[in-house]
Structures are given as C-alpha cells and as structure tokens.
Amino acid sequence: MADKLRVGIVGAGGIAQGAHIPNYKKCGERVEIVAVADVAVDRAEACAKAHDIPHFFGSVDEMLSSAELDAVSICTPNKFHSVSTLAALKAGCHVLCEKPPAMTVAEAEEMAATAKAAGKYLTYGFHYRHSQEVETLKRFIRDGELGDIYAATAIALRRRGIPGWGVFTNKELQGGGPLIDIGVHMLDTALYLMGYPEPETVFGATYQKLGTREGVGMMGSWDWKNFSVEDMARGMIRFKNGASLVLESAFAANIGKSDEMQVKLMGDIGGAEVFPLEVYQEKHETLINATPAYMPQRNSYEVEVARFVDACLGGPAPISTPEQGVMLQRIINGLYDSAESGAPVKL
Ligand SMILES: NC(=O)c1ccc[n+]([C@@H]2O[C@H](COP(=O)([O-])OP(=O)(O)OC[C@H]3O[C@@H](n4cnc5c(N)ncnc54)[C@H](O)[C@@H]3O)[C@@H](O)[C@H]2O)c1
C-alpha cells in the first residue's frame, strides 16, 4: 500500500481553495497535490501559484492524461460532478466529489456503478457528518438512547442568504436552489443519523418569491434578474419503515434568525437536536435535557479530507457511500418533481 497519495483538484473555486486544498496540505507528507484543472485555465494557473501546486490544466481530461494521480477532488458546479467523476474513476482514481452527488438520479447511479466497476472509492463532501456533534450523537443512537427514530426534521434556512457569487442561482448549472445546495446537507445528516432508511414517497413544494426581485443581501448582492432557481423548498419524506422527515430549506425567507442549520430527531426513547447537540429523554420520572458540558471542537472539512486520504491509503472506507448518494438524489429529484406536479411522488 502506497504511503503517499497523489491528488488532483478539478475546479479551482471557493470550496477547492477554501477547504480541499488547505486540508490536503494539513495531511503533510501523506499527500502531494500534483495538479489542478479548471475550464478557466487562468484560474487554474492562479490557484496552482497560490498553493504551490506544480501543474495546472484547462480540463479534467487533460489533467488525467498528463498527471500521475491516485485521487481527485471534484469541486465544479453541480452540472459537471458526474462527467468529471466518471472520467477520474475510469482513469483509476479515487474520488471525493462535492455535494450534491449530481443533477439527476441516472447520473448518480452511473457514478455509483462506475466506482464499483473500477474498484475505487467514491465519496461525497457531506462534511457535517464529520462534525463532533454528529459523531457524538451517532454514538448515542448506536447505544439505543433514542430508540426507534420515527420522526425527523431537517432545516437549512437563511433569511437573506442568496449567494452573491458563483453559479448558485443558475438552475442549468446547479439543478436547483436551496434544496439541492444547503437542504441536501441537513437531509444527508438526518438520514445518516437515522441509518439511511429506504424512502417510499415524497411530497414537495418550491417557491420563487424573493430571489427574483432586488433586496437586502446578507451574502452579497445577487443577480436577481437571472435568478432561475427556487428560493424556498419544503417537503416531506415517508420511509418504508414508517418513519417520516420534514424538510425546510431557503436561500431567502421572512424568518427571525439570519440562518438556521438544524436536524431534529424524535425516537420512542429519546430525541435530539444536533446543532448544538442536545438530547431529550424521560428518566426517573423526569424529563431530562442533556447538553455536553464540554465537547472538543473540530473542523469538519479537515476531518472529511483526512478520512478520505486515510481510506485511499488503506484505512477505513469512507462513511458516505455512492449508494447513499443515489438514494439522496432520488429524494431531491423526487421532491422537485413533486413540487412541479403538485402530487406526491412514489420513489
Ligand atoms: N461542502 C460544502 O459545504 C460546499 C460549500 C460550497 C460549495 N460546495 C460545492 O462545491 C462545488 C463548487 O462550488 P464553489 O463554491 O467552489 O464554486 P465556484 O464557482 O467558486 O468554483 C467552481 C469552479 O469550477 C470551475 N469549473 C466549472 N466547470 C468546470 C469543469 N467542467 N471542469 C473544471 N472546472 C470547472 C469554475 O471555473 C470555477 O472556478 C459545488 O458543487 C458546490 O455545491 C460545497
């Protein structure tokens, strides 16, 4: 087993330079970032210079045919997750692909099948799973402290958090708005904690009320004239085991808080909120709210990248799997389909 991982980066934007590259660097001698590729080749060049990466390219294919790589991070807009991931897997690389898995279920399925055929890891950038809160609560759940989790809520709401950069408001490039961008994080976190139950039916509604007009922006000023995604998505998922999950996500909504990222779980023994962690139980004829007096804090992106590197070098397999990526994509796309038709969608 190699003791050094040769890594390539696809897409030299915010998440690559803010999370992937610095956290690969923190792995020290175990990782060498060999190359970066971006369709905007000047961006690839600037990124290579800024982070001391020896090679840069104008496309993923050029990078894969020119550089010797073991693993690739896919950090492009959502539309290019699938095509870049397939190319990297077929070139014999492990892949850490940013969330969401893809734009369509067919793409996510092909990505999973290709990873399996190639015998390579494909994992997704669901960094909240690697947070201390989620990991600690997972231990409570494994010990049966919540019992049977039959109800959950996933919340990813921003008051006026329409991104003023990137392509987050472009449906063609992203596939949607807050549901596929931030709702997907809390949905994945809830499903992970629930043990990824098989979904049965979804019912969704989307709105475009605030994004298409000028207004106050807490994340910069956005291009409201070309805003083509939903600004709010709500939905309910029923699982085959009878459990249900309610989801709310918005880039902009008239709410009191600036933003809220939260997962709530309700089981027949206990319940919990995840951010910050709080566990609810009934004990000794008393209703108890348990909160950590101290919990070590950590950077969940750093843990995500370090664990991907570990897996590629022979350590434990990634906790976010291609099959879960397919299930998540079925739910997301099912919610969008339901919102469009106005009827529940059987998955
Ligand atoms: N995990 C998280 O918390 C998190 C946070 C932000 C973004 N993301 C995800 O990361 C991805 C990128 O987001 P970002 O904020 O870095 O966007 P960005 O716009 O800052 O950067 C994207 C880069 O990809 C390049 N690009 C576009 N098409 C390409 C292609 N076909 N091949 C190579 N490069 C290409 C663009 O030129 C740009 O430099 C998105 O999928 C987003 O959902 C995840």
The ligand as a Gaussian input file, in Angstrom:
#p B3LYP/6-31G(d) Opt

LIG

0 1
 N      -19.410000      21.110000       1.159000
 C      -19.740000      22.382000       1.239000
 O      -20.076000      22.888000       2.294000
 C      -19.708000      23.209000      -0.008000
 C      -19.570000      24.609000       0.087000
 C      -19.520000      25.346000      -1.102000
 C      -19.633000      24.706000      -2.337000
 N      -19.784000      23.343000      -2.377000
 C      -19.924000      22.651000      -3.672000
 O      -18.709000      22.778000      -4.394000
 C      -18.950000      22.919000      -5.782000
 C      -18.246000      24.161000      -6.274000
 O      -18.659000      25.275000      -5.528000
 P      -17.728000      26.576000      -5.364000
 O      -18.362000      27.399000      -4.302000
 O      -16.309000      26.182000      -5.202000
 O      -17.963000      27.238000      -6.789000
 P      -17.031000      28.289000      -7.563000
 O      -17.910000      28.911000      -8.570000
 O      -16.310000      29.139000      -6.581000
 O      -15.937000      27.360000      -8.271000
 C      -16.224000      26.418000      -9.276000
 C      -15.032000      26.357000     -10.233000
 O      -15.245000      25.269000     -11.138000
 C      -14.789000      25.686000     -12.422000
 N      -15.425000      24.842000     -13.424000
 C      -16.653000      24.966000     -13.990000
 N      -16.884000      23.949000     -14.829000
 C      -15.781000      23.161000     -14.813000
 C      -15.424000      21.965000     -15.462000
 N      -16.282000      21.342000     -16.303000
 N      -14.199000      21.433000     -15.223000
 C      -13.337000      22.043000     -14.380000
 N      -13.634000      23.191000     -13.716000
 C      -14.835000      23.731000     -13.929000
 C      -15.184000      27.157000     -12.498000
 O      -14.449000      27.833000     -13.496000
 C      -14.845000      27.608000     -11.069000
 O      -13.512000      28.068000     -10.964000
 C      -20.488000      22.946000      -5.942000
 O      -20.922000      21.680000      -6.325000
 C      -20.999000      23.259000      -4.549000
 O      -22.255000      22.645000      -4.277000
 C      -19.798000      22.608000      -1.243000

